[in-house]
Amino acid sequence: MGVLRKRYVLSHYLRLRKLWKRWSLKLAEFLDFFYILLRSRLFRFIDFCGVVVKFYPKNYHFAKTDLAIISEYWLDSPFAISRRYLQLKLEPDVYQYGETPLLTIEKIARHANITDRDCVFELGCGTGRCAFWLAHFTGCRVVAIEQIPDFVNFANQLIGKGDALAEKISFIRDDFFTADLSQATAIYCYGSKMDDHQIESLILNLRKTRPGTIVITVSYSLNEIIFASKNRAVSRERFSIIAQFGGEFFWGKPTVFIQKKLS
Ligand SMILES: C[S@@+](CC[C@H](N)C(=O)[O-])C[C@H]1O[C@@H](n2cnc3c(N)ncnc32)[C@H](O)[C@@H]1O
């Protein structure tokens, strides 16, 4: 083989190798995405079966409400509704929506010892499935705060249609960074995509709550943000962790922190 031919073959080989490198990365990314999608769909389906078997037979009113929520968002999913809302708000990250599996909210309620004497504020309640579960299965009062009007309107329609616990649940369209939280005995905030600055704003708003209020967060504890904060008002706040455990979510197993406000 002549030198020119060898060079020609080598340059072709190198070009093909470069192409393969680029495409194999894209293929790996696609397979990763596909795997996560499949895993989350599968997990969602398994969770739904668990919910049907475990909760529906125990509470007819809950089953009716839950099925109404699932069918409402069957075609236009809450993920898509949230994405459109955030796009209109020109948010840089429009993929912020996520849901707590009901089997996980049951575990959270058990660890936080939520009873019918509690008033639970759910900050960012999404479609309201967890709020309805909490009211039906623990008997607590629930104030569910959400920014997306479609979610709040539909959840309120469900209460209007003769929900057995109508007087125990309210869905309010508000911003949880500024809303009045003073009536809460427990607060649940699944905002695992919030950045440190947003968590600091949340901590400042938690000053409106009474000492002893339970605050439940996913993926981060309030103290780790407080200790790292340069904001003096934030660094004065104190919480003690009373329980923590790995919660099953559709995307993984983050730590759920159950904290008590100290002062
Ligand atoms: C991750 S989803 C959690 C949904 C539900 N709590 C659950 O666990 O299944 C967070 C929700 O909080 C809402 N949200 C985010 N920031 C908010 C704010 N400042 N005020 C009210 N709602 C907010 C979003 O619209 C979204 O529906």
The ligand as an SDF file (V2000), in Angstrom:
LIG
                    3D

 27 29  0  0  0  0  0  0  0  0999 V2000
  -42.2020   19.4940   43.3480 C   0  0  0  0  0  0  0  0  0  0  0  0
  -43.8990   19.9770   43.2110 S   0  0  0  0  0  0  0  0  0  0  0  0
  -44.5890   19.1310   44.6110 C   0  0  0  0  0  0  0  0  0  0  0  0
  -46.0730   18.7790   44.4720 C   0  0  0  0  0  0  0  0  0  0  0  0
  -46.6710   18.1060   45.7040 C   0  0  0  0  0  0  0  0  0  0  0  0
  -46.3670   18.8440   46.9010 N   0  0  0  0  0  0  0  0  0  0  0  0
  -46.1570   16.6960   45.8830 C   0  0  0  0  0  0  0  0  0  0  0  0
  -45.2640   16.5210   46.7250 O   0  0  0  0  0  0  0  0  0  0  0  0
  -46.6210   15.7780   45.1980 O   0  0  0  0  0  0  0  0  0  0  0  0
  -43.7390   21.6450   43.7710 C   0  0  0  0  0  0  0  0  0  0  0  0
  -44.9930   22.4940   43.5530 C   0  0  0  0  0  0  0  0  0  0  0  0
  -44.7680   23.7490   44.2100 O   0  0  0  0  0  0  0  0  0  0  0  0
  -45.2950   24.7790   43.4220 C   0  0  0  0  0  0  0  0  0  0  0  0
  -44.5580   26.0080   43.7860 N   0  0  0  0  0  0  0  0  0  0  0  0
  -43.2630   26.2900   43.5380 C   0  0  0  0  0  0  0  0  0  0  0  0
  -42.9350   27.4950   44.0430 N   0  0  0  0  0  0  0  0  0  0  0  0
  -44.0510   27.9820   44.6320 C   0  0  0  0  0  0  0  0  0  0  0  0
  -44.3460   29.1800   45.3480 C   0  0  0  0  0  0  0  0  0  0  0  0
  -43.4150   30.1230   45.5420 N   0  0  0  0  0  0  0  0  0  0  0  0
  -45.5910   29.3450   45.8480 N   0  0  0  0  0  0  0  0  0  0  0  0
  -46.5520   28.3920   45.6590 C   0  0  0  0  0  0  0  0  0  0  0  0
  -46.3260   27.2330   44.9810 N   0  0  0  0  0  0  0  0  0  0  0  0
  -45.1040   27.0240   44.4850 C   0  0  0  0  0  0  0  0  0  0  0  0
  -45.0690   24.3180   42.0020 C   0  0  0  0  0  0  0  0  0  0  0  0
  -45.9610   24.9600   41.1170 O   0  0  0  0  0  0  0  0  0  0  0  0
  -45.3080   22.8160   42.1180 C   0  0  0  0  0  0  0  0  0  0  0  0
  -46.6400   22.5060   41.8400 O   0  0  0  0  0  0  0  0  0  0  0  0
  1  2  1  0
  2  3  1  0
  2 10  1  0
  3  4  1  0
  4  5  1  0
  5  6  1  0
  5  7  1  0
  7  8  2  0
  7  9  1  0
 10 11  1  0
 11 12  1  0
 11 26  1  0
 12 13  1  0
 13 14  1  0
 13 24  1  0
 14 15  1  0
 14 23  1  0
 15 16  2  0
 16 17  1  0
 17 18  1  0
 17 23  2  0
 18 19  1  0
 18 20  2  0
 20 21  1  0
 21 22  2  0
 22 23  1  0
 24 25  1  0
 24 26  1  0
 26 27  1  0
M  CHG  2   2   1   9  -1
M  END
$$$$
